[in-house]
Amino acid sequence: MSERDASFYLEPDVYLFTTFVIEHGVITGFVAQLEVYREGGWHPVIRYDTAHGEAHIDYLNPGGRTYDKVWLGEKAPYNRLYAAITATLRAEYRTHIARWHRQRRR
């Protein structure tokens, strides 16, 4: 079993934190969290993970708390799901950040 970090910047102030556990070529767990840098600190915006033994999405408010959880109905192996999630976050990160900013203004 090996844990790997595959995190990277999408923009200077937007970071995609990703880590996964791989066993014999099979991803058995992961976290993919989109973060934005504002007002001197990094803030989580949305997180996909496999805590609780099943893949799900945590929608996070500007305070960093989960306000909605969506179960994806997927269990290990997560290879294809992890690849799809990271591709989706790369393509749609601006939408998630805009939602986060709208919540901040409330």
N, C-alpha and C positions, 0 to 999 in steps of 0.2 A: 504494500500500500504506500502510495506516495502522494503528497499534497503539492500542488503546483500553483504558482501565482501567474496569471496572464493579464495583469492590469495594464492600462494605458490611458493616455490623455486623448480626448476627442477634440478638445480645444484647451488653451492654457488654463481656463478656469472650469473645465468640465472633465471629470475623471471617471473612468469605468473600472471599478475595483472588481476583479474576478479572481476566484480561486476555486480549484476543484480537486477532488480526491479520485485517483485513478488506480485501479487494480487490474493487472493483466490486460491492459488496453481498454478497460471499461470504466467509464465515469460513474462512480457510486454516490457522489454528493457534490454539490457546488453552491456557490454564492456569486451573484452578479448584481452589483449595486452601483447605480448611477449617482454621482455626487457633484455638487456645484460649489464653487468657492465664492462666498459673498460675505462682506462685512468682517473680514479678517479670519474666516474659518470655513472649513469644509462641512457641507450639509448633505445628508442623504435625501434623495428625491424619490427613488423607487428601488425595490430590491426583489430579485427572484432568488429563491433558495429552496433547499430540500430539507430544512429542519422539519421535525415531526414526521419524517419518513416519506414525505410526498412533496412533489414540486408545487410551489405556489408563488404568488406575487403579493408583496406587501407594498401598498401605496402609502407613502409617508407624508405627513404634513410638515410645515416648516419647523415645528418643534421637534421633529424626529420621531414622532409617534405614528404607529400604524393606524390609519383610519378606515382602511378596507383591505380585506384579504381575499384573494381569488385562488381557489384550488384548481390546479391544472389537470388533475386526474392522471398524472404520470408517476411511475415508480421506476427505479433503476432497472436497466442501465439508462443513463441520461445523455449519452453521446450526442444524439441527434437534437434533443431538446436544448442542450447547452449551446450547441452551434447556432440553432435558430434564435435563441434568446439573445446571444451576443450580437448577431447580425441585426436583429430587430432594434436593439438598443442603439446600435451605431446609426441606424437609419432614422430612428424616431426620437432621439434624445432631446431635440429642441422642443418637441410637443410636451414631453414630461416636465421639462424645466419651465415652460410657459405656464403649465398647470400649477406648479409649485409656487411660481411668482404670483399668480392670481390668488391663491390661498393666503399668501403672505400679506396681501393688501386688505384682506377682510378684517 
